Amino acid sequence: MEPLRKELAEGVFLTYVPAAKFKTGVLGAQLITPLEESTVAAGALLPAVLRRGTTAHRDMRSIAAELDRLYGASVAYTVRKKGENQCLGFVGSFLDERYVPDGERLLEPMADLLGELLLDPLTRNGRFLADYVESEKENLIDAIESILNDKRDYADARLLQEMCRGERYGIDRLGTVTGVERLTNQTLYRYYSELLATARIELFYCGSADCARVEGALGRALAALPRERVAEPAVAERVGAPETVREITETMDVTQAKLAMGYRAASEDTPALLLANLIFGGYSNSKLFLNVREKLSLCYYASSGYHRSKGIITVSSGIEAQNYEVARREIAAQLPPACRWADSTLLNFLLRLEKKKFVRTEKQGNKNLYTPLVRRLTYCGAVSQAHLQTLYGGDIRAMVRALADTGRMSCADTERLLRWLTEYQAANPEYDYE
């Protein structure tokens, strides 16, 4: 059976992906709402507070006990940014019922728990519990402030903030410390009530259960969902490049300077821009990697990314501070006006992709049609695995040790990595489902 997508109720959509090759199933629910400065902090805080307790399971210990009863299932809250929308909710992972003794069903109780977390949180006098809210506010503020510890992530985030100032895309998914501090248990509950009534809800299932059963389980779990005027998600706005280059400099005590650069694409030809980004800095044989990093030794790292919804290409690099001017010049030189590379550059690049089975080539008259066989995420994963194998014999511990020994990875980086891996494991069991 093929994946399908259907509307279960007004503004409530289910994406169903049948899969019998995994030992776990995934069930998720996301509320989609336009990014706004006034509400983004509340959106980032809300799922963490909802995860603290429900009417039936009044604290995290009780929720954990219920998950243990379901053969070690897990539920993680998520806060993401997709285009100019904030996506918040929960992702549950549980044992596929083919491996459960006596044919016990797990889909229905997992759907019920998901429904509890969304629709029946623990409240007192029409508001969330103050101690839960204050505790999660502290955690969220710590997460926002910790971004500064990873200078690469910080520089990349600041670039988008400045490039997209006045646009939703420039708003961070977690909000600001000031925005979090202003929240109270009452204002947060008010926002929660409005969100349930108006936000688009995206449900996701991947596993071996048939679609009708998934629909039934989710329908019963979300039967009390209040729906009023359902708002459409925000459509990313394309903005033209400014007349003059804007330059932002921040001075910090660091051993390695960060240089982030951004370009606005005038074209809306997504396939062409995806290809241009790969040639520019999107893979290990890109111009940024081979020319700026390897040949000129101007960067510790240099790569580019294409933000499809906004038509933006960004560059992330680590440099010596004294090399700023020459590094900026040489990076810019790798992206010629109108991205007009020689035909041989494009053909050789496509030939390498074909040999690696990343694209399929079909002859159409005197032209070739190239069809991608993998997503960019899969491609980057394959290239990363190849580098890991070549440099460290496939031992990721050796790679981490090398980073630590050279001073490129601090204790704070290690802690942040461990925290991220824990969150990622909870939200992305065994496979990438986005």
C-alpha positions as CSV (number, residue, x, y, z in Angstrom):
1,M,0.0,0.0,0.0
2,E,1.2,3.5,-0.9
3,P,1.5,6.4,1.5
4,L,-1.6,8.5,1.6
5,R,-2.7,11.8,3.0
6,K,-6.3,12.7,4.0
7,E,-8.3,15.2,5.9
8,L,-10.0,13.6,9.0
9,A,-11.7,16.8,10.2
10,E,-11.6,20.5,9.5
11,G,-8.0,21.4,9.4
12,V,-6.9,18.0,10.7
13,F,-4.8,16.0,8.3
14,L,-3.3,12.5,8.5
15,T,-0.2,11.3,6.6
16,Y,-0.2,7.5,6.6
17,V,3.0,5.7,5.7
18,P,2.6,1.9,5.7
19,A,5.9,0.1,6.7
20,A,6.3,-3.5,7.8
21,K,10.1,-3.6,7.8
22,F,10.6,-1.7,11.1
23,K,10.3,-3.0,14.6
24,T,8.8,0.2,15.9
25,G,5.9,2.4,14.8
26,V,5.7,6.1,15.0
27,L,2.7,8.3,15.8
28,G,2.9,12.0,15.9
29,A,0.8,15.1,16.2
30,Q,1.9,18.6,15.2
31,L,0.1,22.0,15.5
32,I,1.1,24.3,12.7
33,T,0.9,28.1,13.3
34,P,2.5,31.1,11.6
35,L,5.6,32.4,13.3
36,E,4.9,35.6,15.2
37,E,7.1,37.6,17.5
38,S,4.3,37.9,20.0
39,T,3.5,34.1,20.3
40,V,6.6,32.2,19.3
41,A,7.9,31.9,22.9
42,A,4.5,30.6,24.0
43,G,4.6,28.1,21.2
44,A,8.0,26.9,22.2
45,L,7.1,26.6,25.9
46,L,3.7,25.0,25.4
47,P,4.6,21.3,24.5
48,A,7.1,21.1,27.4
49,V,4.4,22.2,29.8
50,L,1.8,19.8,28.3
51,R,4.4,17.0,28.7
52,R,4.5,17.5,32.4
53,G,1.2,16.0,33.2
54,T,-2.4,15.2,32.3
55,T,-5.6,14.7,34.2
56,A,-5.2,11.0,34.2
57,H,-1.3,11.0,34.5
58,R,-0.6,13.9,36.8
59,D,3.2,14.0,36.5
60,M,6.0,12.8,34.4
61,R,6.6,9.8,36.6
62,S,3.0,8.6,35.9
63,I,3.5,9.2,32.2
64,A,6.7,7.3,32.2
65,A,5.0,4.4,34.0
66,E,2.4,4.3,31.3
67,L,5.0,4.2,28.6
68,D,6.9,1.4,30.4
69,R,3.6,-0.5,30.5
70,L,3.5,-0.1,26.7
71,Y,6.7,-2.1,26.4
72,G,9.1,0.9,26.7
73,A,7.3,3.3,24.4
74,S,8.5,6.9,24.3
75,V,6.9,10.3,23.7
76,A,9.0,13.4,23.0
77,Y,7.8,16.9,22.5
78,T,9.0,18.8,19.5
79,V,9.4,22.5,18.5
80,R,10.4,23.1,14.9
81,K,10.3,25.8,12.2
82,K,9.1,24.9,8.7
83,G,9.2,27.8,6.3
84,E,7.5,30.7,8.1
85,N,5.5,28.4,10.5
86,Q,6.2,27.1,13.9
87,C,5.4,23.3,14.4
88,L,4.9,22.1,17.9
89,G,3.6,18.8,19.3
90,F,4.6,15.3,20.1
91,V,6.1,12.3,18.5
92,G,5.6,8.8,20.0
93,S,7.6,5.7,19.2
94,F,6.4,2.2,20.2
95,L,7.0,-1.5,19.5
96,D,5.4,-2.8,16.4
97,E,2.5,-5.1,17.4
98,R,4.0,-8.0,15.4
99,Y,6.6,-8.3,18.1
100,V,4.2,-7.9,21.1
101,P,3.2,-11.0,23.0
102,D,-0.3,-12.3,22.8
103,G,-1.3,-9.9,20.0
104,E,-1.7,-7.0,22.5
105,R,-2.6,-3.7,20.8
106,L,-0.4,-0.7,21.4
107,L,-1.6,1.8,18.7
108,E,-4.8,2.6,20.5
109,P,-3.3,3.3,23.9
110,M,-0.5,5.4,22.3
111,A,-3.1,7.4,20.4
112,D,-5.1,7.9,23.7
113,L,-1.9,9.1,25.5
114,L,-1.2,11.5,22.6
115,G,-4.8,12.8,22.8
116,E,-4.4,13.2,26.6
117,L,-1.3,15.3,26.2
118,L,-2.9,17.6,23.7
119,L,-6.4,17.9,25.0
120,D,-6.5,17.1,28.7
121,P,-3.5,18.7,30.4
122,L,-3.4,19.1,34.2
123,T,-4.8,22.5,35.1
124,R,-6.0,24.4,38.2
125,N,-8.7,27.1,38.1
126,G,-8.5,27.4,34.3
127,R,-4.8,27.7,33.9
128,F,-1.6,25.5,33.9
129,L,0.1,24.7,37.1
130,A,2.4,27.6,38.0
131,D,5.3,25.5,39.2
132,Y,5.3,23.4,35.9
133,V,5.2,26.6,33.8
134,E,8.0,28.3,35.8
135,S,10.2,25.2,35.7
136,E,9.9,24.8,31.9
137,K,10.5,28.5,31.4
138,E,13.8,28.1,33.1
139,N,14.6,25.1,30.8
140,L,13.6,27.1,27.7
141,I,15.7,30.1,28.7
142,D,18.7,27.9,29.2
143,A,18.1,26.4,25.7
144,I,17.9,29.9,24.1
145,E,21.0,31.1,25.9
146,S,23.0,27.9,25.1
147,I,22.8,28.7,21.4
148,L,25.6,31.2,22.0
149,N,27.9,28.4,23.2
150,D,27.9,26.9,19.7
151,K,29.4,29.8,17.7
152,R,28.7,28.1,14.4
153,D,25.0,27.7,15.1
154,Y,24.9,31.2,16.6
155,A,26.4,32.8,13.5
156,D,24.1,30.9,11.2
157,A,21.1,32.0,13.2
158,R,22.2,35.6,13.4
159,L,22.6,35.6,9.6
160,L,19.0,34.6,9.0
161,Q,17.8,37.1,11.7
162,E,19.5,39.9,9.9
163,M,18.7,38.8,6.3
164,C,15.1,38.3,7.2
165,R,14.5,41.1,9.6
166,G,10.9,42.0,9.5
167,E,10.0,38.6,8.0
168,R,8.6,35.6,9.8
169,Y,11.6,33.6,8.6
170,G,13.9,35.6,10.7
171,I,12.1,34.6,13.9
172,D,13.8,31.9,15.9
173,R,11.7,28.9,16.7
174,L,12.3,29.2,20.4
175,G,11.7,32.9,20.7
176,T,13.7,35.2,23.0
177,V,14.5,35.3,26.7
178,T,12.4,38.4,27.1
179,G,9.4,36.7,25.4
180,V,9.7,33.7,27.7
181,E,10.0,35.8,30.8
182,R,6.8,37.6,30.1
183,L,4.7,34.4,30.0
184,T,2.5,33.3,32.9
185,N,0.5,30.2,33.5
186,Q,-2.7,32.1,32.6
187,T,-1.4,33.7,29.4
188,L,0.0,30.4,28.2
189,Y,-3.3,28.6,28.8
190,R,-5.1,31.3,26.9
191,Y,-2.7,30.8,24.0
192,Y,-3.1,27.0,24.2
193,S,-6.9,27.2,24.0
194,E,-6.7,29.5,20.9
195,L,-4.2,27.3,19.2
196,L,-6.3,24.1,19.6
197,A,-9.3,25.9,18.0
198,T,-7.5,27.5,15.1
199,A,-4.2,25.8,14.2
200,R,-3.8,23.3,11.4
201,I,-3.1,19.8,12.9
202,E,-0.8,17.4,11.1
203,L,-1.0,13.8,12.2
204,F,1.6,11.2,11.1
205,Y,1.7,7.5,11.4
206,C,4.3,5.0,10.1
207,G,4.0,1.3,10.9
208,S,2.2,-1.9,10.0
209,A,-1.3,-1.1,11.1
210,D,-3.9,-0.5,8.4
211,C,-5.1,3.0,7.7
212,A,-8.7,2.5,8.8
213,R,-7.5,1.4,12.2
214,V,-5.2,4.4,12.6
215,E,-8.0,6.7,11.6
216,G,-10.3,5.2,14.2
217,A,-7.7,5.4,17.0
218,L,-6.9,9.0,16.3
219,G,-10.5,9.9,15.8
220,R,-11.5,8.6,19.2
221,A,-8.4,10.1,20.9
222,L,-9.1,13.6,19.4
223,A,-12.9,13.5,19.5
224,A,-13.0,16.4,22.0
225,L,-10.8,18.6,19.8
226,P,-12.4,22.1,19.6
227,R,-12.4,23.6,16.1
228,E,-13.5,27.1,15.3
229,R,-12.0,29.2,12.6
230,V,-9.1,27.1,11.3
231,A,-6.3,29.3,10.0
232,E,-4.1,28.4,7.1
233,P,-0.3,28.1,7.6
234,A,1.7,31.0,6.5
235,V,3.1,30.9,2.9
236,A,6.7,31.9,2.8
237,E,7.2,35.3,1.2
238,R,9.9,35.8,-1.4
239,V,11.8,39.1,-0.9
240,G,14.2,40.7,-3.3
241,A,17.9,41.4,-2.4
242,P,18.7,44.8,-0.8
243,E,20.4,47.3,-3.0
244,T,23.6,47.3,-0.9
245,V,25.3,44.5,1.0
246,R,24.6,44.6,4.7
247,E,27.5,43.6,7.0
248,I,27.1,42.8,10.7
249,T,30.2,42.2,12.9
250,E,30.1,40.9,16.5
251,T,33.3,40.8,18.6
252,M,33.8,37.8,20.9
253,D,36.7,36.1,22.6
254,V,36.9,33.0,20.3
255,T,39.8,30.9,18.9
256,Q,38.0,30.6,15.5
257,A,36.0,33.3,13.8
258,K,32.8,32.5,12.0
259,L,31.8,34.0,8.7
260,A,28.2,33.5,7.5
261,M,27.0,34.9,4.2
262,G,23.6,35.0,2.6
263,Y,22.3,35.4,-0.9
264,R,18.8,36.1,-2.2
265,A,18.0,34.1,-5.4
266,A,16.1,36.0,-8.1
267,S,15.0,32.7,-9.7
268,E,12.2,30.4,-8.5
269,D,13.6,27.4,-10.4
270,T,14.0,25.1,-7.5
271,P,15.7,22.2,-9.3
272,A,18.3,24.6,-10.8
273,L,18.9,26.3,-7.4
274,L,19.3,22.9,-5.7
275,L,21.9,22.0,-8.3
276,A,23.6,25.4,-8.0
277,N,23.8,25.0,-4.2
278,L,25.4,21.5,-4.5
279,I,28.1,22.8,-6.9
280,F,28.7,25.9,-4.8
281,G,29.1,24.4,-1.4
282,G,26.5,21.6,-0.8
283,Y,28.8,18.6,-0.9
284,S,32.3,17.4,-0.4
285,N,33.5,18.1,-4.0
286,S,31.9,21.6,-4.1
287,K,33.8,24.7,-5.1
288,L,33.8,26.0,-1.5
289,F,35.4,22.8,-0.2
290,L,37.9,22.2,-3.0
291,N,38.9,25.8,-3.7
292,V,38.5,27.9,-0.6
293,R,39.1,25.2,2.1
294,E,41.5,22.8,0.4
295,K,43.4,24.8,-2.2
296,L,43.6,28.2,-0.5
297,S,43.4,27.0,3.1
298,L,41.2,30.0,4.1
299,C,38.6,28.1,6.0
300,Y,38.5,25.4,8.6
301,Y,35.1,24.5,7.1
302,A,32.9,26.0,4.4
303,S,29.6,24.8,3.2
304,S,26.3,26.2,1.8
305,G,22.7,25.5,2.2
306,Y,19.6,26.2,0.2
307,H,16.5,27.4,2.0
308,R,13.9,26.4,-0.5
309,S,10.8,28.2,0.9
310,K,12.6,31.5,0.9
311,G,14.9,31.2,-2.1
312,I,17.9,31.9,0.1
313,I,21.4,30.4,-0.2
314,T,23.5,30.7,3.0
315,V,27.2,30.1,3.6
316,S,28.6,28.8,6.9
317,S,32.4,28.9,7.4
318,G,35.1,29.0,10.1
319,I,38.1,31.3,9.5
320,E,41.0,33.0,11.1
321,A,39.9,36.6,11.9
322,Q,42.8,38.1,10.0
323,N,41.7,36.3,6.8
324,Y,38.2,37.9,6.9
325,E,38.5,40.1,3.8
326,V,40.2,37.6,1.6
327,A,38.0,34.7,2.7
328,R,34.8,36.7,2.0
329,R,36.2,37.6,-1.4
330,E,37.1,34.1,-2.4
331,I,33.8,32.6,-1.1
332,A,31.9,35.1,-3.2
333,A,34.1,34.4,-6.2
334,Q,32.9,30.7,-6.2
335,L,29.3,31.9,-7.0
336,P,29.6,33.8,-10.2
337,P,26.9,36.2,-11.4
338,A,23.7,34.4,-12.4
339,C,25.5,31.1,-11.4
340,R,26.9,30.7,-14.9
341,W,29.3,27.9,-14.6
342,A,30.9,26.3,-17.6
343,D,28.9,23.5,-19.2
344,S,31.7,21.1,-18.4
345,T,31.4,21.9,-14.7
346,L,27.7,21.0,-14.7
347,L,28.1,17.9,-16.8
348,N,31.0,16.5,-14.8
349,F,29.1,17.1,-11.6
350,L,26.0,15.3,-12.9
351,L,28.2,12.5,-14.2
352,R,29.6,12.0,-10.7
353,L,26.1,11.9,-9.2
354,E,25.0,9.4,-11.8
355,K,28.0,7.1,-11.0
356,K,27.1,7.2,-7.3
357,K,23.4,6.4,-8.2
358,F,22.2,9.7,-6.7
359,V,20.4,10.6,-10.0
360,R,19.0,8.7,-13.0
361,T,19.7,9.8,-16.5
362,E,17.2,9.4,-19.3
363,K,17.8,10.3,-22.9
364,Q,15.1,12.6,-24.5
365,G,16.1,13.4,-28.0
366,N,19.4,15.3,-27.9
367,K,18.9,16.1,-24.2
368,N,19.4,14.3,-20.9
369,L,16.7,14.3,-18.2
370,Y,18.1,13.9,-14.7
371,T,15.9,12.5,-12.0
372,P,17.0,12.6,-8.3
373,L,16.9,9.2,-6.6
374,V,17.7,10.4,-3.1
375,R,16.9,13.4,-1.0
376,R,19.6,15.9,0.0
377,L,19.4,14.5,3.6
378,T,20.1,11.0,2.4
379,Y,22.9,12.3,0.1
380,C,24.6,14.2,2.9
381,G,24.3,11.1,5.2
382,A,26.0,8.9,2.6
383,V,28.8,11.4,2.0
384,S,29.3,11.8,5.8
385,Q,29.4,8.0,6.2
386,A,32.0,7.8,3.4
387,H,34.2,10.4,5.1
388,L,33.8,8.7,8.5
389,Q,34.9,5.4,6.9
390,T,37.9,7.0,5.0
391,L,39.3,9.0,7.9
392,Y,38.4,7.0,11.0
393,G,37.6,3.5,9.8
394,G,34.0,4.0,10.5
395,D,34.6,4.6,14.2
396,I,32.6,7.7,15.2
397,R,34.3,7.6,18.7
398,A,37.6,8.2,17.0
399,M,36.2,11.2,15.1
400,V,34.9,12.7,18.3
401,R,38.2,12.1,20.1
402,A,40.0,13.8,17.2
403,L,37.8,16.8,17.5
404,A,38.3,17.0,21.3
405,D,42.1,16.5,21.0
406,T,42.4,19.4,18.6
407,G,40.3,21.7,20.8
408,R,37.6,21.9,18.2
409,M,35.1,20.4,20.6
410,S,34.6,21.9,24.1
411,C,32.9,20.3,27.1
412,A,29.9,22.5,26.4
413,D,29.8,21.2,22.8
414,T,29.9,17.6,24.1
415,E,27.1,18.2,26.5
416,R,25.1,19.9,23.8
417,L,25.7,17.0,21.5
418,L,24.6,14.4,24.0
419,R,21.4,16.4,24.7
420,W,20.7,16.7,21.0
421,L,21.3,13.0,20.4
422,T,18.9,12.1,23.2
423,E,16.2,14.4,21.8
424,Y,16.8,13.2,18.3
425,Q,16.6,9.5,19.2
426,A,13.2,10.1,20.9
427,A,11.8,12.1,18.0
428,N,13.3,10.0,15.1
429,P,13.3,6.3,15.9
430,E,15.2,4.2,13.4
431,Y,14.3,6.2,10.3
432,D,13.7,9.7,9.0
433,Y,10.0,10.2,8.4
434,E,9.8,13.8,7.3
